[in-house]
């Protein structure tokens, strides 16, 4: 069990390290988005830097790798006695770590919001969709993607509890929330100082 869990973590981390913004930026635009805009290797900075098409590609890659990590973890551990959830948790969380600190890109990645969403969406889709709705509403009103991401993340454990999800899943969700908030510390400072950039879909 320990060896198989370790394999889940390794597989999830390597999948997570396939950062969509960095791969697409380098392959198709010869650009490193970390050198532009906010310096974050994520979909929002890609939208501002490279445009809508590139951002759509990042969206697909970063969501897909989270789902693939969960599937891989489930296949490695198996479904007996609900141990499949251990594999999904381990590989999914490792994918988020890999996105934030990718081994293939000097351990400087993104904030992990999309990958986190894909992981929780795969494991518990209804609560994830509720939080996605909260994110959309906040961004539509404020046009701050960072604020929408953080509010939706904070709501996740509450929504999970309302849906009666297992305590271990809620605990794993809390760890993901903490990680998202920590990764947004610079955004929090800019929000407080009213210097955070609002999202615009009039990209390149």
Rosetta blueprint (number, residue, H / E / L):
1 X L
2 X H
3 X H
4 X H
5 X H
6 X H
7 X H
8 X H
9 X H
10 X H
11 X H
12 X H
13 X H
14 X H
15 X H
16 X H
17 X L
18 X L
19 X L
20 X H
21 X H
22 X H
23 X H
24 X H
25 X H
26 X H
27 X H
28 X H
29 X L
30 X L
31 X L
32 X L
33 X H
34 X H
35 X H
36 X L
37 X L
38 X L
39 X L
40 X L
41 X L
42 X L
43 X H
44 X H
45 X H
46 X H
47 X H
48 X H
49 X H
50 X H
51 X L
52 X H
53 X H
54 X H
55 X H
56 X H
57 X H
58 X H
59 X H
60 X H
61 X H
62 X H
63 X H
64 X H
65 X H
66 X H
67 X H
68 X H
69 X H
70 X H
71 X H
72 X H
73 X H
74 X H
75 X H
76 X H
77 X H
78 X L
79 X L
80 X H
81 X H
82 X H
83 X H
84 X H
85 X H
86 X H
87 X H
88 X H
89 X H
90 X H
91 X H
92 X H
93 X H
94 X H
95 X H
96 X H
97 X H
98 X H
99 X H
100 X H
101 X L
102 X L
103 X H
104 X H
105 X H
106 X L
107 X L
108 X L
109 X L
110 X L
111 X L
112 X L
113 X H
114 X H
115 X H
116 X H
117 X H
118 X H
119 X H
120 X H
121 X H
122 X H
123 X H
124 X L
125 X H
126 X H
127 X H
128 X H
129 X H
130 X H
131 X H
132 X H
133 X H
134 X H
135 X H
136 X H
137 X H
138 X H
139 X H
140 X H
141 X H
142 X H
143 X L
144 X L
145 X H
146 X H
147 X H
148 X H
149 X H
150 X H
151 X H
152 X H
153 X H
154 X H
155 X H
156 X H
157 X H
158 X H
159 X H
160 X H
161 X H
162 X H
163 X L
164 X L
165 X L
166 X L
167 X H
168 X H
169 X H
170 X H
171 X H
172 X H
173 X H
174 X H
175 X H
176 X H
177 X H
178 X H
179 X H
180 X H
181 X H
182 X H
183 X H
184 X L
185 X H
186 X H
187 X H
188 X H
189 X H
190 X H
191 X H
192 X H
193 X L
194 X L
195 X L
196 X L
197 X L
198 X L
199 X L
200 X L
201 X L
202 X L
203 X L
204 X L
